[in-house]
Amino acid sequence: RSAITVEQELIYQQATTDLSERKTQKEEAILLFNANSQALYSVPGTLSIDLDKTGFKLNVSIERSGSHGIGNMKIFCYDLMLVQLWAKKTTTPVYLMHDSILFADVDERQKALALELAASESEKKGFQYICTMNSDSIPTNDLSKNFDLDRYVRLKLTDATEDGSLLGIRF
């Protein structure tokens, strides 16, 4: 038991040192998350990265949290922050992919802002954003007038014809 306690304390001290040494990266991650959430909700959200005896603790919050849609946008903002950081550090292709379920229950306005933010950031930072979305859930009326969604659409699938299926599979 004593050996385990000593080992846990050593691991905690190493993690504390590591977190302290990565202060700049931690602050950058927090700023990116806050900027991403502010782009969607006009007020910044909060990302906290802390450490206790049981390990690292990440917490994200956005004002008016509680709805399933805002919870999904927390995931969007966090994922976007990660790919923004990765895009700076690697020469290999970096991409972020979201399925349409992430946008389920999300307000149309936030859905449009998220798509525009992903498009803008992917162009600026050099990563690819891939999103699958049913055509009836695309927030066409809430997209900015100067945002040309068709410019970003690479594939449209439909069950109306055989060639509209993915890999020739029809459901």
DOLO-383079 format. One line per 2 residues: number of its first residue (from 1); their letters; for each residue z, x, y of N, C-alpha, C. Coordinates in steps of 0.2 Angstrom, whole numbers, plus 5000, padded with zeros to 4 digits. Each point is the difference from the previous one (the first is absolute). Example, Ala and Ser with C-alpha at 12.3 -4.5 7.8 and 13.67 -1.06 7.14 Angstrom:
# residues 2
1 = AS = 5039/5066/4972/5000/4996/5006/5000/5004/5006  4996/4998/5005/5001/5004/5006/5003/4996/5005
//
This chain:
# residues 171
1 = RS = 5000/5004/4994/5000/4996/5006/5000/5004/5006  5004/5006/5000/5000/5004/5006/4993/5003/5001
3 = AI = 4997/5002/4995/4994/5004/5000/4995/4995/5004  5000/4994/4998/4995/4995/5002/5002/4999/5008
5 = TV = 5006/4999/5002/5002/4999/5007/4997/5006/5004  5001/5006/4997/4998/5006/5004/4992/5000/5000
7 = EQ = 4997/4998/4995/4992/5000/5000/4998/4995/5005  5003/4994/5000/4999/4995/5005/5001/5002/5007
9 = EL = 5005/5004/5002/5001/5002/5006/4995/5005/5002  4998/5005/4996/4995/5005/5001/4993/4996/5002
11 = IY = 4998/4995/4996/4994/4996/5001/5000/4997/5007  5006/4997/5001/5001/4997/5007/4999/5005/5006
13 = QQ = 5003/5006/4999/4999/5005/5005/4993/5002/5001  4997/5001/4994/4993/5002/5000/4996/4994/5004
15 = AT = 5001/4994/4998/4996/4995/5004/5002/4999/5007  5006/5001/5002/5002/5000/5007/4996/5006/5004
17 = TD = 5000/5006/4997/4996/5005/5003/4993/4999/5000  4997/4997/4995/4993/4998/5000/4998/4995/5005
19 = LS = 5005/4995/5001/4998/4995/5005/5001/5003/5007  5005/5005/5001/5001/5003/5006/4994/5004/5002
21 = ER = 4997/5004/4995/4994/5004/5001/4994/4996/5002  5000/4994/4997/4994/4996/5001/5001/4995/5006
23 = KT = 5004/5002/5005/5002/4995/5005/4993/4998/5004  4996/5005/5001/4994/4998/5004/4995/4995/4997
25 = QK = 5000/5001/4993/4995/4996/4996/5004/4993/5000  5006/5000/4999/5004/4993/5000/4999/4997/5007
27 = EE = 5001/5003/5005/4999/4997/5007/4992/4997/5001  4996/5004/4997/4993/4998/5001/4998/4994/4996
29 = AI = 5003/5000/4994/5000/4994/4995/5003/4994/5004  5005/5000/5003/5004/4995/5003/4995/4997/5006
31 = LL = 4998/5005/5004/4996/4998/5006/4993/4997/4998  4997/5002/4994/4994/4997/4998/5002/4993/4997
33 = FN = 5005/4999/4996/5002/4993/4998/5001/4996/5006  5004/5002/5005/5001/4996/5006/4994/4998/5004
35 = AN = 4995/5005/5000/4994/4998/5004/4996/4995/4996  5000/5001/4993/4996/4995/4996/5003/4993/5001
37 = SQ = 5006/5000/4999/5003/4993/5001/5000/4997/5007  5000/5004/5005/4999/4998/5007/4993/4997/5001
39 = AL = 4995/5003/4997/4993/4998/5000/4999/4993/4997  5004/4998/4996/5000/4994/4997/5004/4994/5003
41 = YS = 5006/5002/5003/5005/4996/5002/5002/5001/5007  4997/5004/5004/5002/5002/5007/5006/5003/5001
43 = VP = 5004/5001/4995/5007/5003/5000/5000/5005/4994  5003/5006/5001/5000/5004/4995/5005/4998/4994
45 = GT = 4998/5001/4994/5005/5000/4995/5004/5006/4999  5004/5000/4995/5004/5006/4999/5000/5003/4993
47 = LS = 4999/5006/4999/5000/5003/4994/5006/5005/5000  5004/5000/4995/5006/5004/5000/5000/5004/4993
49 = ID = 5001/5006/5001/5000/5005/4994/5007/5003/5000  5004/4998/4995/5007/5003/5000/5001/5003/4993
51 = LD = 5006/5003/4999/5002/5003/4994/5007/4998/4999  5002/4998/4994/5007/4999/4998/5001/5004/4993
53 = KT = 5006/4999/4997/5001/5003/4994/4996/4998/4994  4997/4994/5001/4996/4998/4995/4992/5001/5001
55 = GF = 4998/5003/5005/4993/5002/5001/4998/4998/5007  4993/5000/5001/4997/4998/5006/5000/4993/5001
57 = KL = 5001/4998/5006/5000/4993/5002/4994/4998/5005  4995/4996/4998/4995/4999/5005/5001/4992/5002
59 = NV = 4999/4999/5006/5001/4993/5002/4995/4998/5005  4996/4995/5000/4996/4998/5005/5002/4993/5002
61 = SI = 4999/4999/5007/5001/4993/5003/4995/4999/5005  4999/4994/5001/4996/4997/5005/5003/4994/5003
63 = ER = 5000/4999/5006/5003/4994/5003/4997/4994/4997  5004/4995/5000/4999/4994/4997/4998/5000/4992
65 = SG = 5003/5005/4997/4999/5001/4993/5004/4994/4996  4997/4999/4994/5003/4995/4996/4995/4996/4997
67 = SH = 4994/5000/5003/4994/4996/4997/4997/5005/4995  4997/4997/4995/4996/5004/4995/4994/5004/5004
69 = GI = 4997/4997/5004/4994/5003/5004/5003/5006/5004  5005/5000/5003/5003/5005/5004/5002/5006/4995
71 = GN = 5003/4998/4995/5002/5005/4994/4993/5003/4998  4995/4997/4999/4994/5003/4998/4997/5005/5006
73 = MK = 5001/4998/5006/4998/5004/5005/5004/5007/5001  5006/4999/4998/5005/5006/4999/4996/5005/4995
75 = IF = 4998/4998/4995/4997/5004/4995/4993/5003/5003  4997/4996/5003/4993/5002/5003/5002/5006/5005
77 = CY = 5005/4999/5005/5001/5005/5005/5003/5006/4996  5004/5000/4995/5003/5005/4996/4994/5004/4997
79 = DL = 4996/4996/4996/4994/5004/4997/4995/5003/5005  4999/4997/5005/4996/5003/5005/5003/5006/5003
81 = ML = 5006/5000/5001/5004/5006/5003/4999/5006/4995  5001/4998/4993/4999/5006/4995/4993/5003/5000
83 = VQ = 4995/4995/5000/4993/5003/5000/4998/5004/5007  5003/4998/5005/4999/5003/5006/5003/5007/5000
85 = LW = 5006/5001/4997/5002/5007/4999/4996/5004/4995  4998/4997/4994/4997/5003/4995/4993/5003/5003
87 = AK = 4997/4996/5004/4993/5001/5003/5000/5007/5004  5006/5001/5003/5001/5006/5004/5000/5007/4995
89 = KT = 5002/4999/4994/5002/5006/4996/4996/5002/4995  4995/4996/4998/4996/5001/4994/4992/5000/5002
91 = TT = 4997/5004/4996/4992/5000/5001/4997/4995/4994  5004/4998/4996/4997/4995/4995/5000/4993/5002
93 = PV = 4995/4996/4998/5000/4993/5002/5007/4997/5000  5001/4997/5006/5006/4996/5000/4998/4993/5001
95 = YL = 5003/4995/4997/4999/4993/5001/5006/4996/4998  5000/4994/5003/5005/4995/5000/4997/4994/4997
97 = MH = 5002/4997/4995/4997/4993/4998/5005/4995/4999  4998/4994/5003/5005/4994/4999/4996/4994/4997
99 = DS = 5003/4997/4996/4997/4994/4997/5002/4994/5005  4996/4995/4999/5001/4994/5004/5007/4997/5000
101 = IL = 5004/5001/4995/5007/4997/4999/5004/5003/5006  4999/5006/5002/5004/5003/5006/4999/4995/5006
103 = FA = 4994/4997/5001/4999/4996/5006/5002/4992/4999  5002/4999/4994/5002/4993/4998/5006/4998/5005
105 = DV = 5000/4994/5003/5006/4998/5004/5001/5004/5006  4995/5004/5002/5000/5003/5007/4996/4996/5005
107 = DE = 5003/4999/5006/4997/4997/5005/4993/5003/5002  4995/4995/5001/4993/5002/5001/5000/5006/5006
109 = RQ = 5004/4999/5005/4999/5005/5005/5003/5007/4998  5005/5000/4996/5003/5007/4998/4995/5003/4994
111 = KA = 4997/4995/4997/4995/5002/4995/4994/5004/5003  4997/4997/5006/4995/5002/5003/5002/5007/5004
113 = LA = 5006/5000/5003/5002/5006/5003/5001/5006/4994  5002/4998/4994/5001/5005/4995/4993/5003/4998
115 = LE = 4995/4996/4999/4994/5002/4998/4997/5005/5006  5001/4998/5006/4997/5004/5006/5004/5006/5000
117 = LA = 5006/5000/4999/5004/5006/5000/4998/5005/4995  4999/4998/4994/4998/5004/4994/4993/5003/5002
119 = AS = 4996/4996/5002/4993/5002/5002/5001/5006/5005  5003/4999/5005/5001/5005/5006/5003/5006/4997
121 = ES = 5006/4999/4997/5003/5006/4997/4996/5004/4995  4997/4997/4996/4996/5003/4995/4994/5004/5003
123 = EK = 4997/4998/5005/4995/5003/5004/5003/5006/5004  5006/4999/5003/5003/5006/5004/5003/5005/4995
125 = KG = 5003/4999/4995/5003/5004/4995/4996/5003/4994  4994/4996/4999/4996/5003/4995/5002/4998/4993
127 = FQ = 5003/4994/4999/5001/4997/4993/4996/4994/4999  5000/4998/4994/4996/4994/4998/5005/4994/4999
129 = YI = 4999/4994/5003/5004/4994/4999/4996/4996/4996  5003/4998/4994/4996/4995/4996/5005/4994/4999
131 = CT = 4997/4994/5001/5003/4994/5000/4996/4995/4996  5003/4996/4996/4997/4994/4997/5002/4994/5003
133 = MN = 4996/4995/5001/5002/4994/5004/4995/4995/4998  5003/4994/4998/4996/4994/4999/4997/4998/5007
135 = SD = 4993/4998/5000/4997/4998/5006/5003/4995/5004  5004/4995/4996/5003/4995/5004/5006/5002/5003
137 = SI = 5003/5006/4999/5006/5002/5003/4999/5006/5006  4993/5001/5001/4999/5005/5005/5001/4996/5007
139 = PT = 5004/5004/5004/5002/4997/5007/4995/5000/5005  4994/4998/4999/4994/5001/5004/5001/4997/5007
141 = ND = 5004/4995/5001/5001/4997/5007/5005/5004/5004  5004/5005/4996/5005/5003/5004/4998/5008/5001
143 = LS = 4994/5002/4997/4998/5007/5001/4998/5000/5007  5001/5006/5003/4997/5002/5007/4993/4999/5000
145 = KN = 4998/4998/5006/4993/4998/5001/4995/5007/4999  5003/5005/5001/4996/5007/5000/5001/5003/4993
147 = FD = 5004/4996/4995/5001/5003/4993/4994/4997/4996  4996/5004/4997/4994/4998/4996/5003/5001/4993
149 = LD = 5002/4995/4997/5003/5000/4993/4994/5002/4995  4994/4997/5001/4995/5002/4995/4998/5007/5000
151 = RY = 5002/5004/5005/4999/5007/5000/5004/5003/4994  5006/4997/4999/5004/5003/4995/5000/4997/4993
153 = VR = 4996/4995/4999/4999/4997/4993/4995/5004/4996  5003/5002/4994/4995/5004/4996/4998/4996/4994
155 = LK = 5004/4995/4998/4998/4996/4994/5002/4993/5001  4996/4995/4998/5002/4993/5000/4999/4998/4993
157 = LT = 5005/4997/4997/5000/4998/4993/5000/4992/5000  4996/4997/4996/5000/4993/5000/4999/4998/4992
159 = DA = 5002/4994/4999/4999/4997/4993/4994/4995/5000  4996/5000/5005/4994/4996/5001/4995/5003/4996
161 = TE = 4999/5006/4999/4995/5003/4996/5002/5006/4996  4996/5002/4995/5002/5005/4995/5001/5007/5004
163 = DG = 4996/5001/5004/5000/5007/5004/5006/5000/5005  5003/4995/5001/5006/5000/5005/5007/5002/4997
165 = SL = 5000/5002/4993/5006/5001/4997/5001/5008/5000  5006/5001/4999/5002/5007/5000/4999/5003/4993
167 = LG = 4996/5005/4999/4999/5004/4994/4997/4995/4995  4997/4994/5002/4996/4996/4996/5005/4995/4996
169 = IR = 5007/5000/5002/5005/4996/4997/5000/4993/5004  5000/4995/4997/5001/4993/5003/5006/4997/4997
171 = F = 5004/4996/5004/5006/4997/4998/4999/4993/5000
//
